[in-house]
């Protein structure tokens, strides 16, 4: 069930404040949970706990709020609201600058009135709001009490509120018409209504007023009073609150309440803010890392291209995306990439020989891809190092041919021609095949000549 706290404020700080807590039930019925009175605005903080987690609806005395209906010749609601204060200026007791005008969104009545305004002084509005703020009571609705009274088409509704000393009578006359007066003033008002009824027979324009009273009212015998079932004043207003003017609210314009988030909502917003900050921080860190990686990648690519051009100086254009295939192609020209008898395979076989004879230093290395032969120009301190290197290569199943050697002072210079044993057999086989083919062609030529 939804519970609502109704608070009827007074005009002054010492005026009695009435309150009521009701809970909505099925069928638009209401259950009264609690009710009471406060001696003044200084005791409003006693309702702070009751206002927590409940809807709060505020009622204010209609003696402080003037309801006016008028016809304003304006094409737009904005123009109408700008003109209204100055159209009523002569009939108001205060300057329009000191008054607040709230407007109801109602259709034109049968008299042609198209503007319905509630007028209250800024001073009074600020006083009510200050009381609520000091008591830490939040509300989104303030309504003149007469607009929460029952509305009927052929009668007024009235009820007395308060003790004898501060009793007031609240009267609703029409949809946008009503008043609140002190009990003493009500007696004179009631006599005026009685006089009006007496003149009804002689004046065709006069109307007899029927008043439906929801509490005992002091009145003259001539006043036309219809006694209704007695109700608590705030309970009666709670039943009719917003029934006819659900969209009207004094909290509009400069007094419009900004939407307040709940404590839980504020906590979630704080958590979401922290999460968003962490996400942005993480994205910034990742972006910095990505920038560093891109910079490092560019540097590595430039080094690769520079190294490639240094190894293959005749290359004019190098693409990093195809450098692997370009490198394989260049190595293939040097001696068959992936071939056991290629350039790289032979270098692997030479490594142990160089390790056994560290005194031998290679000066240049050339590879003949067609003959599958590696030629090395080397230097050593003596001739013995060349002999030791030849023996080491022979042990590695390689064919070694030593070239000429010369003594150049304290060093000996010489050369080697190195090939695999399988390569020699393959060369001989190709030579024999070539000779056989030549002989066969010669025999065929002789037969043709015969």
Secondary structure, DSSP 8 states (H G I E B T S, - for coil): --EEEEEE--SSTTS-EEEEEEEE-GGG-EEEEEEEEESSGGGGGGGHHHHTTSEEEEEE-GGG-EEEEE----SSHHHHHHHHHHHSGGG-SS-GGGEEEEE------TT---EEEEEEEHHHHHHHHHHHHHTT---S-EEEGGGGS---SS-EEEEEES-TTT-EEEEEEETTEEEEEEHHHHHHHHHHHHHHHHTTTT-TT-----EEESS-----TTS-EEE-----HHHHHHHHTTTS-TT--S--GGG-------HHHHHHHHHHHHHHHHHHHHHHHHHHHHHHHHHHHHHHHHHHHHHHHHHSTT-----GGGHHHHHHHHHHHHH-TT-TTSHHHHHHHHHHHHHH-TT-EEEEEEEETTTTEEEEEEEESSHHHHHHHHHHHHHTTEEEEE---EEETTEEEEEEEEEEHHHHHHHHHHHHHHHHHHHHHHHHHHHHH-
